[in-house]
């Protein structure tokens, strides 16, 4: 994207040129008069940062750092704007987030328009009528949430048939663990009255019959999805991948994760990276049941190849608490449709299988990320890690318990004892906190979902994630939820599990870097680390914590290059404070000429 004459003139006016000796070390870019939160305990604050060859050359005062400027240096006066390290995705699905970006938006407010089945149908029709989608031979929507629908039920095949009986329709639950198909799609995929529930999944039925009602849970859904996505062309896969990375960059992420992938998707992402350096660093974790053939060089690596690497493997032990498929030790408060009192969800596999896969990862030296939402699934994981550790010995493995939503306090202690990093999902307190209390878990258990406070009490590190496309990869929503734990209705859910703004920031930066074995190169603003930086409209350590979700990402800087900037925000009437609007205006003027490419 070429800069305009006005932009170049403005940039030139903002440069300060120093005619120093060419033999002296110099910086390519210097940001000064900044409010720098370094996330480095040895130097927590600074006012200037120098960048050279994509790495941080200096961090310090304006006077110290400006000495590194000469005639070649771009010197940017940030006029008090806040700078932090780039956010690191502790768990998400960047490629699937691209699917979210191109599907019909079925999210409920504040992220989408759907409040009932009628508005869901309207969103699908509107998506199908867009010129870009009319040529498609299917309709796909993402993000419906039965807990937020007026009817408080899942749509069925018949609700989707009202949109179309001629075109197959697939809509995916916001959890990513359930989906609904219309009659056409069910027929195409062979779901009939004779279809049996697969291991680890359920085909929901019309009451009193064996007729599938269109709702598919867990492996029943995943088994249907895989053949659909094998039909996507390489060009379409590349577009999805790029769309996902662009959405991540908008929210300040400089490192993204593809948290559960198959071999063909790994090769797709790798091949894309070979054509051109990726917008972000992307670390992928392949499904340990379906993708171990890819666990070798050049894919498996501790270093990035043009922005891509495979970091390890992923194991899934249960489902979603908000979808009521997570495996609990005590029953759900209100069982889902088709289940009786006493229903507590279900496992994906047996204890013996879980121990086999955890042992496989440990034996091969693979980092393992394990999805375990319910406390019964967490018990299964802890038991498997304990058994494998006794067999293979302790080591620096950095195994991760993904979500650990309903972890009990004794289980958090077990994480510490076994050197397992919990990667919590505090955004649940906002999106589904009321639902957990009123329908899923009841008040007592709901208070302690994503128990960050229990981890902090034990001097443990933890990470916080968004699990996009379950939610948008909104770094500030993650941040706010980790600090405040405010539900949609305004309730504080688990006041003793709240943490400070600095702790929450570490959970999305330096601790997330540690989780990925990257703490020596990322996660803080320190000399020698990669120049992954983010500019914010407000200082998250100084504003009212209740305003954290309203902070705007002004720019995302990857390897010293600006990959995203909020240029359009200056004309946006949604600025919540004059301070924020002033920051946006200042940022747009000062940073514009630094953009080599914006996606």
C-alpha positions in Angstrom: 0.0 0.0 0.0 1.7 3.2 -1.1 1.8 6.2 1.2 0.1 9.4 -0.1 2.0 12.6 -0.7 0.3 14.0 2.5 1.4 11.0 4.5 5.0 11.2 3.4 5.1 15.0 4.1 3.6 14.4 7.5 6.1 11.7 8.2 9.1 13.8 7.1 7.9 16.6 9.4 7.8 14.1 12.3 11.4 12.9 11.8 14.3 14.3 13.8 17.6 14.0 12.0 20.9 13.6 13.9 24.2 14.0 12.0 26.3 11.7 14.2 29.4 9.7 13.3 28.6 6.9 10.9 30.9 4.6 12.8 28.6 4.8 15.9 25.8 2.2 16.3 22.6 3.6 14.9 18.9 2.6 15.1 16.7 2.2 12.1 13.7 3.4 14.1 13.4 5.1 17.5 10.1 5.6 19.3 10.4 8.3 22.0 8.1 10.2 24.3 6.3 6.9 24.8 4.7 5.4 27.9 6.5 2.1 27.7 5.4 -0.9 29.8 8.2 -3.3 29.2 6.9 -6.3 31.2 10.5 -6.7 32.3 10.7 -6.7 36.1 14.3 -5.4 36.0 13.3 -2.3 34.0 9.5 -2.0 34.2 9.2 1.4 32.6 10.9 3.4 29.8 10.2 6.3 27.5 12.0 5.3 24.4 12.7 2.2 22.3 15.2 1.8 19.5 14.9 -0.9 16.8 17.5 -2.3 14.4 17.1 -5.3 12.0 13.8 -6.3 13.5 15.1 -6.5 17.1 15.2 -4.2 20.1 18.5 -2.3 20.1 17.9 -0.1 23.2 15.3 0.6 25.9 15.6 3.6 28.2 15.1 7.3 28.6 14.6 9.7 25.6 18.1 11.1 26.2 19.8 7.7 26.2 18.0 6.2 23.3 18.0 9.2 21.0 21.9 9.1 21.0 21.5 6.1 18.7 19.8 8.3 15.9 21.6 9.5 12.8 20.6 10.7 9.4 19.3 7.2 8.5 17.0 6.9 11.6 13.2 7.3 11.6 12.5 9.0 14.9 8.9 8.9 15.9 7.5 11.1 18.7 4.6 9.1 20.3 3.5 12.0 22.4 2.7 9.9 25.4 1.1 6.9 23.7 1.4 3.6 25.5 3.7 0.9 24.2 3.6 -2.8 25.3 5.1 -6.0 24.0 3.1 -7.8 21.3 0.4 -10.1 22.6 1.2 -13.8 22.3 -1.7 -16.3 21.7 -1.6 -18.9 24.4 -4.4 -20.8 22.7 -6.4 -20.1 19.6 -7.1 -21.4 16.1 -5.8 -18.7 13.7 -6.7 -20.6 10.5 -10.2 -21.4 11.8 -10.6 -17.7 12.8 -10.3 -17.0 9.1 -13.4 -19.2 8.7 -15.2 -17.0 11.3 -14.2 -13.9 9.3 -15.8 -15.1 6.1 -18.9 -16.9 7.5 -22.3 -15.5 8.4 -21.9 -13.8 11.8 -24.3 -15.6 14.2 -22.7 -14.2 17.4 -24.9 -12.5 19.9 -24.3 -8.9 21.2 -21.8 -7.3 21.7 -20.1 -9.2 18.9 -23.0 -9.9 16.5 -26.7 -9.4 15.8 -28.3 -12.7 16.7 -30.7 -12.7 19.7 -33.2 -15.4 18.6 -33.8 -18.0 16.0 -35.5 -15.5 13.7 -32.5 -13.2 13.7 -30.2 -16.2 13.1 -32.2 -17.1 10.0 -32.1 -13.4 8.9 -28.3 -13.4 9.2 -28.0 -16.6 7.1 -30.3 -15.2 4.4 -28.4 -11.9 4.3 -25.1 -13.7 4.0 -26.3 -15.9 1.2 -27.6 -12.9 -0.7 -24.3 -11.1 -0.8 -22.8 -11.1 -4.3 -19.6 -12.7 -3.1 -21.5 -15.6 -1.6 -24.2 -16.2 -4.2 -21.9 -18.5 -6.2 -21.3 -20.7 -3.2 -23.0 -24.1 -3.2 -23.4 -24.0 0.6 -24.4 -21.6 3.4 -22.2 -21.5 6.5 -22.6 -19.5 9.7 -20.5 -19.3 12.8 -21.0 -18.4 16.5 -24.6 -19.1 17.4 -25.0 -19.6 21.2 -28.2 -21.3 22.6 -27.5 -19.7 26.0 -28.0 -16.2 24.4 -31.0 -17.0 22.2 -34.4 -15.9 23.4 -35.6 -19.5 23.1 -32.6 -20.9 25.1 -32.5 -23.9 22.7 -30.4 -25.1 19.8 -31.9 -24.4 16.3 -32.7 -27.6 14.5 -32.6 -28.9 10.9 -36.2 -27.6 10.5 -35.2 -24.0 11.5 -32.4 -24.1 8.9 -34.8 -25.6 6.3 -36.8 -22.4 6.6 -33.8 -20.7 5.2 -33.2 -23.2 2.4 -34.0 -26.8 1.6 -32.1 -26.7 -1.7 -28.7 -25.5 -0.4 -26.8 -27.4 2.4 -26.5 -25.3 5.5 -24.0 -25.7 8.3 -23.9 -23.5 11.4 -21.3 -23.9 14.1 -21.9 -23.3 17.8 -19.7 -20.6 19.4 -17.9 -23.2 21.5 -16.8 -25.0 18.3 -18.0 -28.3 19.8 -21.4 -28.5 18.3 -23.1 -27.7 15.0 -26.5 -27.8 13.3 -27.1 -29.0 9.7 -30.2 -28.6 7.6 -31.9 -31.6 6.0 -30.0 -31.1 2.7 -26.6 -31.2 4.5 -27.7 -34.2 6.7 -28.6 -36.1 3.5 -25.4 -35.3 1.8 -23.3 -36.5 4.7 -25.4 -39.7 5.2 -27.1 -39.0 8.5 -30.2 -41.1 8.8 -32.4 -42.9 11.4 -29.9 -45.7 11.1 -26.8 -43.6 12.0 -25.2 -44.6 15.3 -23.5 -42.2 17.8 -19.8 -42.3 17.2 -17.4 -42.8 20.2 -17.1 -39.4 22.0 -20.1 -37.8 20.2 -23.9 -37.6 20.0 -26.3 -37.2 17.1 -29.3 -35.5 18.7 -32.7 -36.9 17.7 -36.3 -35.6 17.3 -38.1 -36.3 20.5 -39.5 -39.8 20.6 -37.8 -41.0 17.4 -34.5 -41.9 15.8 -34.7 -39.1 13.3 -31.6 -36.8 13.6 -32.8 -33.3 14.5 -29.7 -31.7 12.9 -27.7 -31.0 16.1 -24.3 -32.8 16.2 -22.1 -33.0 19.3 -18.3 -33.4 19.5 -16.9 -36.3 17.3 -20.2 -36.5 15.4 -19.7 -32.9 14.3 -15.9 -33.2 13.7 -16.5 -36.3 11.7 -18.9 -34.4 9.4 -16.7 -31.3 9.2 -13.5 -33.0 8.1 -14.8 -34.3 4.7 -16.4 -30.9 4.0 -13.1 -29.0 4.6 -11.0 -31.4 2.5 -12.9 -29.9 -0.5 -11.6 -26.4 0.1 -9.0 -25.5 -2.5 -5.4 -24.4 -1.7 -6.3 -20.8 -2.7 -9.3 -20.8 -0.4 -7.2 -22.2 2.4 -4.7 -19.4 1.9 -7.4 -16.8 2.0 -8.7 -18.2 5.3 -5.3 -18.3 6.8 -4.5 -14.7 5.8 -7.9 -13.5 7.0 -7.2 -15.1 10.4 -3.8 -13.5 10.8 -5.2 -10.1 9.8 -7.9 -10.3 12.5 -5.3 -11.3 15.1 -3.1 -8.3 14.1 -6.0 -6.0 14.5 -6.1 -7.0 18.2 -2.3 -6.6 18.8 -1.2 -10.3 18.4 2.2 -10.8 17.0 2.3 -14.5 17.7 -0.7 -16.7 16.8 -1.4 -20.3 17.5 -3.2 -22.9 15.5 -4.2 -25.0 18.5 -5.4 -28.2 16.8 -4.6 -29.0 13.3 -4.2 -32.0 10.9 -1.3 -32.9 8.7 -2.7 -31.4 5.5 -3.4 -28.1 7.3 0.2 -28.0 8.6 1.6 -28.5 5.1 -0.8 -25.8 3.8 0.4 -23.3 6.3 4.1 -24.3 5.8 3.8 -23.9 2.0 2.2 -20.5 2.3 5.1 -19.4 4.5 7.6 -20.6 1.9 6.0 -18.2 -0.7 6.2 -15.2 1.5 7.0 -14.4 5.2 3.8 -14.7 7.2 2.2 -11.6 8.7 2.6 -13.0 12.2 4.6 -15.8 13.8 2.3 -18.9 13.8 3.0 -21.9 16.0 0.9 -25.0 15.3 0.0 -28.0 17.4 -1.1 -31.1 15.4 -3.7 -33.6 16.6 -1.8 -36.4 18.4 -4.4 -38.9 17.1 -4.4 -37.8 13.5 -1.3 -35.8 12.7 1.8 -37.4 14.1 3.2 -38.1 10.7 4.0 -34.4 10.4 6.0 -34.4 13.7 9.4 -34.1 12.0 11.6 -31.4 10.4 11.1 -29.1 8.6 7.7 -28.7 10.2 8.6 -29.5 13.8 11.1 -26.9 15.0 12.0 -24.6 17.9 12.7 -21.8 15.4 10.3 -20.2 12.8 10.7 -20.8 9.1 9.4 -17.6 7.5 7.0 -17.2 10.4 5.8 -20.8 10.8 6.7 -23.8 13.0 5.1 -26.8 14.6 5.5 -26.6 18.3 4.0 -29.9 19.5 0.9 -31.9 19.7 -2.7 -31.5 20.9 -4.9 -34.0 22.8 -8.6 -33.5 23.4 -10.3 -35.2 26.4 -13.7 -33.7 26.6 -16.0 -31.0 25.2 -17.5 -27.6 26.1 -19.1 -26.6 29.5 -21.4 -24.0 27.9 -22.4 -26.6 25.3 -22.8 -29.1 28.2 -20.5 -31.7 26.7 -17.6 -31.1 29.1 -16.9 -34.1 31.4 -17.7 -33.3 35.1 -17.5 -35.2 38.3 -20.8 -33.7 39.5 -23.9 -33.3 37.3 -24.9 -30.3 35.3 -27.3 -28.0 37.1 -29.8 -28.3 34.3 -29.2 -31.2 31.9 -29.2 -30.5 28.1 -32.1 -31.6 25.9 -32.4 -35.4 25.7 -30.5 -36.0 28.9 -31.8 -36.9 32.4 -30.9 -35.7 35.9 -27.5 -36.8 36.9 -26.0 -36.2 33.4 -22.4 -35.0 33.8 -21.1 -34.9 30.3 -18.8 -37.6 28.8 -15.2 -38.3 28.0 -13.7 -38.4 24.5 -11.6 -41.5 25.3 -10.8 -44.0 28.0 -8.2 -43.6 30.7 -6.0 -46.1 29.0 -6.1 -44.2 25.7 -5.4 -40.9 27.5 -2.4 -42.5 29.2 -1.2 -43.9 25.8 -1.2 -40.5 24.1 0.3 -38.6 27.0 3.0 -41.3 27.2 3.6 -41.0 23.5 4.2 -37.3 23.7 6.6 -37.7 26.7 8.5 -40.5 25.1 9.0 -38.5 21.8 9.9 -35.2 23.5 6.8 -33.5 22.1 5.3 -30.6 23.9 1.6 -31.5 24.7 -1.4 -29.2 24.9 -4.4 -31.0 26.3 -8.0 -29.7 26.1 -9.7 -30.6 29.4 -12.6 -28.4 30.5 -14.5 -30.5 33.0 -12.9 -31.6 36.3 -13.4 -35.3 35.4 -11.3 -34.8 32.2 -8.7 -32.9 34.3 -8.5 -35.8 36.7 -7.9 -38.1 33.7 -5.2 -35.8 32.4 -3.5 -35.4 35.7 -3.5 -39.2 36.2 -2.0 -39.7 32.7 0.8 -37.1 33.2 1.6 -38.6 36.6 1.8 -42.1 35.2 3.9 -41.0 32.2 6.3 -39.0 34.5 6.9 -42.0 36.7 7.8 -43.9 33.5 9.9 -41.3 31.7 11.1 -39.1 34.5 10.8 -35.4 35.1 11.8 -32.9 32.4 11.4 -29.4 31.0 8.4 -30.3 28.9 6.0 -27.4 29.6 2.9 -29.5 29.1 -0.2 -27.3 29.1 -3.8 -27.9 30.4 -5.9 -26.0 27.9 -9.0 -24.2 29.4 -9.0 -26.1 32.8 -12.3 -24.3 33.2 -13.6 -26.2 36.2 -10.3 -27.1 37.8 -10.7 -27.7 41.5 -8.1 -26.3 43.9 -6.5 -29.7 44.5 -6.1 -30.0 40.7 -4.4 -26.6 40.5 -1.9 -27.9 43.1 -1.4 -31.0 41.0 -0.6 -28.8 38.0 2.2 -27.2 40.1 3.4 -30.6 41.4 3.6 -32.0 37.8 4.9 -28.8 36.2 1.8 -28.4 34.0 1.0 -24.9 32.9 -2.7 -24.0 33.1 -3.9 -21.9 30.2 -7.2 -20.5 31.5 -10.2 -19.1 29.6 -11.3 -16.1 31.7 -13.4 -14.7 28.9 -16.0 -17.3 29.9 -16.7 -15.1 32.9 -18.1 -12.4 30.6 -19.6 -14.5 27.7 -21.1 -17.4 29.7 -20.6 -16.5 33.4 -24.4 -16.0 34.0 -25.1 -19.2 32.0 -22.7 -21.2 34.1 -24.2 -20.0 37.3 -27.9 -20.3 36.2 -27.8 -23.4 34.1 -24.4 -25.2 33.7 -22.7 -25.4 37.1 -24.6 -23.5 39.7 -23.3 -20.6 41.8 -20.6 -22.4 43.8 -18.8 -24.0 41.0 -19.3 -21.1 38.6 -17.5 -18.7 41.0 -14.3 -20.6 40.5 -14.2 -21.2 36.7 -10.7 -20.4 35.3 -9.2 -20.2 38.8 -6.4 -17.8 38.1 -6.3 -16.7 41.8 -5.6 -20.3 43.0 -2.6 -20.5 40.6 -1.3 -17.1 41.7 -1.6 -18.2 45.4 0.9 -20.9 44.5 3.3 -18.6 42.7 2.5 -20.4 39.4 2.6 -18.8 36.0 -0.6 -19.2 33.9 -1.7 -17.9 30.6 -5.0 -16.4 29.4 -6.5 -17.1 26.0 -9.4 -16.4 23.7 -9.7 -19.7 21.8 -10.7 -17.8 18.7 -12.9 -18.4 16.8 -14.9 -19.3 19.9 -14.7 -15.6 20.5 -13.0 -12.8 18.5 -9.2 -12.7 19.3 -9.9 -9.6 21.3 -6.9 -9.1 23.5 -8.6 -6.4 25.5 -11.6 -8.5 26.3 -9.3 -11.3 27.5 -7.4 -8.7 29.6 -10.5 -7.2 31.1 -12.0 -10.6 31.9 -8.8 -11.8 33.6 -8.8 -8.7 35.8 -12.5 -8.0 36.4 -14.4 -11.3 35.9 -17.6 -9.3 35.1 -20.5 -11.2 33.6 -22.9 -9.8 30.9 -25.3 -8.9 33.7 -22.7 -7.1 35.7 -22.0 -9.7 38.3 -18.5 -10.3 39.6 -18.0 -14.0 39.2 -15.3 -15.2 41.7 -13.9 -12.0 43.3 -11.1 -14.0 44.9 -10.0 -15.3 41.4 -9.3 -11.8 40.1 -5.7 -10.7 39.5 -3.9 -7.4 39.0 -3.6 -5.6 35.7 0.1 -6.3 35.5 -0.4 -10.0 36.3 -3.0 -10.2 33.5 -0.7 -8.5 31.1 2.1 -11.0 31.9 -0.4 -13.9 31.2 -0.8 -12.6 27.6 2.9 -11.7 27.0 5.9 -13.0 28.9 4.2 -16.0 30.4 2.6 -16.9 27.1 6.1 -16.7 25.6 7.4 -19.0 28.3 4.6 -21.5 27.5 5.9 -21.6 23.9 9.6 -21.9 24.9 10.1 -18.3 23.5 10.7 -16.3 26.6 14.3 -15.5 25.6 13.2 -13.8 22.4 9.6 -12.5 23.0 7.1 -11.4 25.6 8.8 -8.3 27.0 10.5 -5.1 25.7 14.2 -5.9 26.3 17.4 -5.4 24.4 18.0 -8.2 22.0 14.4 -9.5 21.8 12.3 -9.3 18.7 10.7 -5.9 18.1 7.1 -7.1 18.5 5.3 -4.1 19.9 1.8 -2.8 20.3 0.6 0.8 20.7 -2.5 1.4 22.9 -4.9 4.3 23.3 -4.6 4.0 27.1 -2.2 2.7 29.8 -3.8 -0.4 31.1 -2.0 -0.1 34.4 -3.3 3.4 35.1 -6.9 3.5 34.0 -9.9 2.2 35.9 -9.8 -1.6 35.4 -13.5 -1.5 34.3 -12.3 0.4 31.2 -9.8 -2.2 30.1 -12.1 -3.7 27.5 -12.5 -0.3 25.8 -8.8 0.2 25.1 -8.0 0.4 21.4 -5.1 -1.2 19.7 -3.6 1.7 17.6 -0.8 -0.2 15.9 0.7 -3.7 15.8 4.4 -3.9 15.0 6.0 -7.2 14.0 9.8 -7.6 13.6 10.0 -3.8 13.7 7.5 -3.3 10.9 4.0 -1.9 11.3 1.5 -4.6 10.1 -1.7 -3.0 11.4 -2.8 0.6 12.2 -6.1 2.0 13.3 -6.2 4.7 10.7 -10.0 4.6 10.3 -10.6 5.2 14.0 -10.0 9.0 13.7 -13.2 9.3 11.8 -15.1 6.9 14.1 -17.6 8.5 16.3 -17.4 5.6 18.8 -14.5 7.0 20.8 -15.5 6.6 24.4 -13.3 9.4 25.8 -11.7 12.5 24.5 -8.4 11.1 25.7 -8.8 8.1 23.5 -9.8 10.2 20.5 -6.8 12.4 21.0 -4.5 9.3 21.1 -6.0 8.0 17.9 -5.6 11.2 16.1 -2.0 11.6 17.3 -1.2 8.0 16.4 -2.6 8.2 12.9 -0.6 11.3 12.1 2.7 10.1 13.5 2.8 6.5 12.5 1.3 6.5 9.0 4.5 6.7 7.0 6.1 3.7 8.7 3.7 1.2 7.1 5.5 -0.9 4.5 2.4 -3.0 4.0 -1.0 -3.2 5.7 -3.2 -6.3 5.3 
